Amino acid sequence: MPLAPARYDHCLVTGASAGIGWAFALELAARGARRLTVVARREERLVELAARLGAGRASPSPEVRPVVVDLAEPDGPGRLVEALRREGAPPVDLLVSNAGFGRYGAFILRPWDDHRRMYQLNMLTPAELVHALWDELTAVPGRGVIHVASTAAFQPIPYFASYAATKAFLRSLSDGLWGEARPAGARVLALCPGPVPTEFGQVAGTSFRVRKVSTGADRVVREALDAYERGRAEVIPGFTNRVMRCAVRLVPLRLVLWGATKVAGVQRPG
Ligand SMILES: NC(=O)c1ccc[n+]([C@@H]2O[C@H](COP(=O)([O-])OP(=O)(O)OC[C@H]3O[C@@H](n4cnc5c(N)ncnc54)[C@H](OP(=O)(O)O)[C@@H]3O)[C@@H](O)[C@H]2O)c1
């Protein structure tokens, strides 16, 4: 059965104060979003985004509702859902679970709290959000979810071990939910970008030189929304990233780990 056209009336984007989430907000406005709930910790950035959207080409410009919440804390997703209910927000048509971070370095040398917050933000928060909003997301055909995973979901990465594990979880959850959402005419997409020039590297504490193989955030988002509209389960933006994905499938794990250690190890992790 063909899918109903994707609905963008009310879009909720987590991690919209920078990078890929910021680009999602702009592109969703261009694709007709009437209301955007944008979420992050830095309020001033969300206000700046709202101003930018207000001055944008979308006509009429979307209503932008910033919600400031720390989604790396266990009560974060609950507080976000509570804010939606308190405002009497209309049902969410598209949830973009994008907020996330990585931390570069040897697993044992990173404080436990870094790992805990990463597990919460990259895994538990998107899982709780999709659980809390599932009924409205599947009530009307054309609604759905985009989970921002990573090409790190396809292989373990020494010195980035926790991060890669969280993205493997998110991708697997997303693919499973794709099957569960389909009978209701809802879409679920796992977006798996390779390197994207954003604040991610600075937050992760890595100085990888990825510019040559990186894909811009706006292109990543356009490819993601095109794939979402077609009802795909996964998308890997960028030809090189798709080739790498195939290579990882074909090469024995030991070799994959040896290569990944070589690349990641040159960072002299602390
Ligand atoms: N850039 C890459 O190379 C790359 C590649 C593959 C996948 N990804 C994934 O893409 C997603 C977006 O990353 P990005 O590259 O756009 O990174 P970014 O520029 O660092 O943006 C991260 C966003 O997440 C928000 N965020 C971080 N911690 C948060 C928290 N505790 N509570 C609420 N919001 C929080 C940040 O806002 P505040 O700091 O204002 O809270 C920001 O808006 C992440 O899930 C990342 O894993 C990135």
The ligand as an SDF file (V2000), in Angstrom:
LIG
                    3D

 48 52  0  0  0  0  0  0  0  0999 V2000
   28.8280   15.7980   13.1400 N   0  0  0  0  0  0  0  0  0  0  0  0
   29.0940   14.5410   12.8260 C   0  0  0  0  0  0  0  0  0  0  0  0
   30.1830   14.2150   12.3020 O   0  0  0  0  0  0  0  0  0  0  0  0
   28.0460   13.4800   13.0730 C   0  0  0  0  0  0  0  0  0  0  0  0
   28.1390   12.2720   12.3660 C   0  0  0  0  0  0  0  0  0  0  0  0
   27.2020   11.2840   12.5770 C   0  0  0  0  0  0  0  0  0  0  0  0
   26.1620   11.4890   13.4830 C   0  0  0  0  0  0  0  0  0  0  0  0
   26.0830   12.6600   14.1800 N   0  0  0  0  0  0  0  0  0  0  0  0
   24.9800   12.8220   15.1290 C   0  0  0  0  0  0  0  0  0  0  0  0
   24.2200   13.9410   14.7450 O   0  0  0  0  0  0  0  0  0  0  0  0
   23.5370   14.4710   15.8870 C   0  0  0  0  0  0  0  0  0  0  0  0
   23.7220   15.9640   15.9140 C   0  0  0  0  0  0  0  0  0  0  0  0
   25.1060   16.2480   16.0740 O   0  0  0  0  0  0  0  0  0  0  0  0
   25.8130   17.5130   15.4300 P   0  0  0  0  0  0  0  0  0  0  0  0
   26.8960   17.0050   14.5670 O   0  0  0  0  0  0  0  0  0  0  0  0
   24.8160   18.4530   14.8780 O   0  0  0  0  0  0  0  0  0  0  0  0
   26.5130   18.0820   16.7560 O   0  0  0  0  0  0  0  0  0  0  0  0
   26.4710   19.5120   17.4490 P   0  0  0  0  0  0  0  0  0  0  0  0
   26.7400   20.5780   16.4520 O   0  0  0  0  0  0  0  0  0  0  0  0
   27.3660   19.3810   18.6340 O   0  0  0  0  0  0  0  0  0  0  0  0
   24.9460   19.6510   17.9310 O   0  0  0  0  0  0  0  0  0  0  0  0
   24.4500   18.8520   18.9760 C   0  0  0  0  0  0  0  0  0  0  0  0
   23.0750   19.3390   19.3710 C   0  0  0  0  0  0  0  0  0  0  0  0
   22.6000   18.5210   20.4460 O   0  0  0  0  0  0  0  0  0  0  0  0
   22.2420   19.3540   21.5420 C   0  0  0  0  0  0  0  0  0  0  0  0
   22.5240   18.7250   22.8200 N   0  0  0  0  0  0  0  0  0  0  0  0
   23.7230   18.2380   23.2490 C   0  0  0  0  0  0  0  0  0  0  0  0
   23.6170   17.8160   24.5120 N   0  0  0  0  0  0  0  0  0  0  0  0
   22.3260   18.0300   24.8940 C   0  0  0  0  0  0  0  0  0  0  0  0
   21.6080   17.8300   26.0960 C   0  0  0  0  0  0  0  0  0  0  0  0
   22.2130   17.3120   27.1770 N   0  0  0  0  0  0  0  0  0  0  0  0
   20.3030   18.1660   26.1500 N   0  0  0  0  0  0  0  0  0  0  0  0
   19.6980   18.7220   25.0620 C   0  0  0  0  0  0  0  0  0  0  0  0
   20.3200   18.9460   23.8990 N   0  0  0  0  0  0  0  0  0  0  0  0
   21.6280   18.6120   23.8180 C   0  0  0  0  0  0  0  0  0  0  0  0
   23.1220   20.5990   21.3760 C   0  0  0  0  0  0  0  0  0  0  0  0
   22.4810   21.7100   22.0000 O   0  0  0  0  0  0  0  0  0  0  0  0
   22.9470   22.3820   23.3910 P   0  0  0  0  0  0  0  0  0  0  0  0
   24.4250   22.2350   23.5110 O   0  0  0  0  0  0  0  0  0  0  0  0
   22.4760   23.8050   23.2390 O   0  0  0  0  0  0  0  0  0  0  0  0
   22.1880   21.6390   24.4370 O   0  0  0  0  0  0  0  0  0  0  0  0
   23.1000   20.7680   19.8690 C   0  0  0  0  0  0  0  0  0  0  0  0
   21.9320   21.4280   19.4720 O   0  0  0  0  0  0  0  0  0  0  0  0
   24.1200   13.7350   17.0940 C   0  0  0  0  0  0  0  0  0  0  0  0
   23.2260   12.7440   17.5150 O   0  0  0  0  0  0  0  0  0  0  0  0
   25.4010   13.1060   16.5500 C   0  0  0  0  0  0  0  0  0  0  0  0
   25.7420   11.9400   17.2430 O   0  0  0  0  0  0  0  0  0  0  0  0
   26.9890   13.6600   13.9840 C   0  0  0  0  0  0  0  0  0  0  0  0
  1  2  1  0
  2  3  2  0
  2  4  1  0
  4  5  1  0
  4 48  2  0
  5  6  2  0
  6  7  1  0
  7  8  2  0
  8  9  1  0
  8 48  1  0
  9 10  1  0
  9 46  1  0
 10 11  1  0
 11 12  1  0
 11 44  1  0
 12 13  1  0
 13 14  1  0
 14 15  2  0
 14 16  1  0
 14 17  1  0
 17 18  1  0
 18 19  2  0
 18 20  1  0
 18 21  1  0
 21 22  1  0
 22 23  1  0
 23 24  1  0
 23 42  1  0
 24 25  1  0
 25 26  1  0
 25 36  1  0
 26 27  1  0
 26 35  1  0
 27 28  2  0
 28 29  1  0
 29 30  1  0
 29 35  2  0
 30 31  1  0
 30 32  2  0
 32 33  1  0
 33 34  2  0
 34 35  1  0
 36 37  1  0
 36 42  1  0
 37 38  1  0
 38 39  2  0
 38 40  1  0
 38 41  1  0
 42 43  1  0
 44 45  1  0
 44 46  1  0
 46 47  1  0
M  CHG  2   8   1  16  -1
M  END
$$$$
